[in-house]
Amino acid sequence: MNSLGASVLSTEEGKAKYDQTMLNVLSDKQVLAWILKRFVSEYEHLPLEEIEKMHTAFSLLQ
């Protein structure tokens, strides 16, 4: 394989690893609750524990 082919493969593998890592991080309900509280105005007034419960309930519905 030439260096360009190896770079493309490496980039694709890197993207896949990054995607999986982000999925793992965002699947942590405490991390997701903090992000929602900090960046989504509808959640800013809610305690983190309540956001976690809401997310868990929503996940069970799907």
N, C-alpha and C positions, 0 to 999 in steps of 0.2 A: 504494500500500500504506500502510495506517495505521501509526502508530508501534508499536502492539502487534504487528502482523504482522511488521514489520521486526525487532523485538526477538526474537520467536520464531525467525525465520529466522537471525538473528545468533547466538542461543543454540545452535541446532542445528548451524550451521556451526562454532561454537566447540567444541562437543562432538566433532564429527567430527575437527577438527584436533587436539584434545587426545588423542583415542583413537589417531590415527595417530602422533602424537609419542611417546606411551607405548609403542606397539608397536615403534617404531624403537629406543627406549631399551632396552626389555627384550629385543629381539632381539640386542643386543650381548652376546656370551657372557661377556665380562669383567664387565660390569655385573651380569648375572644371577648369575654365580658369586659375586660379592661379596655380593649380596642373600641368596642361599641360605646362604652361610657364616655371615653375620651373624644371620639370623633363623630358620633351620631347624636344630634341634638335631642332626639326623642328619648334617648337613654340617659342623658346627663343627670337627671334628677333621681334616678333609681339607684339603690344600693347594688353593689356588685353581686351579692348573693341572689338578689331578685332577678338580675339579668341572667345569671347562670341557670336558675330554675326555669326561666322563660325559654331559654335556648334548649334546655333538656326536654321540656314539654313539646316544643316545636319539632325537635328532631324525632321524637317518638311518633308524631302525627304523620311523618313522611314515610 
